[in-house]
Amino acid sequence: MDDPGGNGICIGLAGAQRGKVYFWIHDELPDPDEWDGAVETASNVILLTESFADFVAGIGPREDGDD
C-alpha cells in the first residue's frame, strides 16, 4: 500500500523481516556511507511494527480529528 505522497508501506515476506511492516520513503536514497544493502541500514526505510497484526491493531482515526 502507499500513502498520498507515493511512499510505500511494505511487509517483509521472508527471513528476519518476515511479518514486519515498514515505511519506505520513495524519493530518498539510503545513505551510501551507512547502507550495506540490508533493510535495517537503509535510512529511507523505517520499521513501523514488528508484526502485521500490530500494524492492523494500530489503524484507527487520528486523535486530532483530521481525516
FENLIN-V323305 format. One record per residue. N is the residue number from 1. PHI is phi in degrees with one decimal (none if undefined). BURIAL is 1 if it has 24 or more other C-alpha atoms within 12 Angstrom, else 0. Layout:
BEGIN
n = (N:N)
phi = (PHI:PHI)
burial = (BURIAL:BURIAL)
END
This chain:
BEGIN
n = (1:2:3:4:5:6:7:8:9:10:11:12:13:14:15:16:17:18:19:20:21:22:23:24:25:26:27:28:29:30:31:32:33:34:35:36:37:38:39:40:41:42:43:44:45:46:47:48:49:50:51:52:53:54:55:56:57:58:59:60:61:62:63:64:65:66:67)
phi = (none:-140.0:-97.5:-60.5:-90.7:92.1:-73.2:-94.4:-111.8:-122.1:-118.6:-70.2:-108.5:-150.6:62.3:-64.7:-87.8:-52.5:86.6:-74.2:-113.7:-124.0:-109.5:-108.3:-84.8:-69.9:-99.9:-121.8:-105.3:-61.9:-66.4:-63.4:-78.9:-112.8:-84.4:-108.9:96.2:-90.4:-57.9:-62.4:-105.8:-80.9:-69.9:-100.8:-124.8:-117.7:-70.3:-91.6:-147.1:-79.6:-149.2:-64.7:-60.8:-64.8:-61.6:-63.6:-62.8:-87.3:-79.2:-179.3:-63.5:-70.5:-68.5:-81.0:87.3:-75.1:-86.4)
burial = (0:0:0:0:0:0:0:0:1:1:1:1:0:0:0:0:0:0:0:1:1:1:1:1:0:0:0:0:0:0:0:0:0:0:0:0:0:0:1:0:0:1:1:1:1:1:1:1:1:0:0:0:0:0:0:0:0:0:0:0:0:0:0:0:0:0:0)
END
